Amino acid sequence: MFSFNMFDHPIPRVFQNRFSTQYRCFSVSMLAGPNDRSDVEKGGKIIMPPSALDQLSRLNITYPMLFKLTNKNSDRMTHCGVLEFVADEGICYLPHWMMQNLLLEEGGLVQVESVNLQVATYSKFQPQSPDFLDITNPKAVVCRLENALRNFACLTTGDVIAINYNEKIYELRVMETKPDKAVSIIECDMNVDFDAPLGYKEPERQVQHEESTEGEADHSGYAGELGFRAFSGSGNRLDGKKKGVEPSPSPIKPGDIKRGIPNYEFKLG
């Protein structure tokens, strides 16, 4: 008994009510048509042929339709949703970033399988460049990420996605997802965290030694040079008259005064 494949495109197979087939994959930029499909490049959904929709309907695959993509030659895999069923038979169109993650070239074979994923509760992203720290408004980053993830149906640990902020592209690697390594992010309440950017190094803390500057005066020996001179000012009379001018005693030199040594020759009066 022999089997012949009379079609140029592979026939989808069913394993336990699951869609599974191989397609020749091309980037979205190769899709023929007058419409600009740059929106597909920014998301995580693919374009499949009409026969896939017919087969999925027969299998009663319900919304959201999620798929596992595998490159068997490199053992790389990711997950995605589907945007449209308008591709030529035997062909599917992928965002360019998705083909890079799968290490696929134009026209390479990709295995497409339908899957059911748990709803995401947590995800952590790592910016792929320290330039990410130049963004001074964290709320704007979170808002931009939320808008970007609306074009995705699911997240897979290890994938690298991109967001556009202030006309600059920032790549983010999915470091962790919960409750599984691949999760659905359609209509979910997900906590988001960020890891330190790739290549970021914390600045080294330099110990500053306190040294007296040239402009700072050292007053430690000032009191010792002048000595202690109590009541060196002049007084006033109670009757308002000016005090007679008396010759002022010769100034005491600092060397004549020795603190702590009494003057035994001192006499009262």
Buried (B, 14 or more C-beta within 10 A) or exposed (E): EEEEEEEEBBEBEEEEEBBBBBBBBBBBEBBEEEEEBEEBBBBBBBBBBEBBBEBBEEBEBEEBBBBBBBBEEEEBBBBBBBBBBEBBEBBBBBBEBBBBBBEBEEEBBBBBBBBEBBBBBEBBBBBBBEEBEEBEEEEEBEEBBEEBBEBBBBBBBBBBBBBEBEEEEBBBBBBBBBEBBBBBBBEEEBEBEBBEBEEEEEEEEEEEEEEEEEEEEEEEEEEEEEBEEEEEEEEEEEEEEEEEEEEEEEEEEEEEEEEEEEEEEEEEE
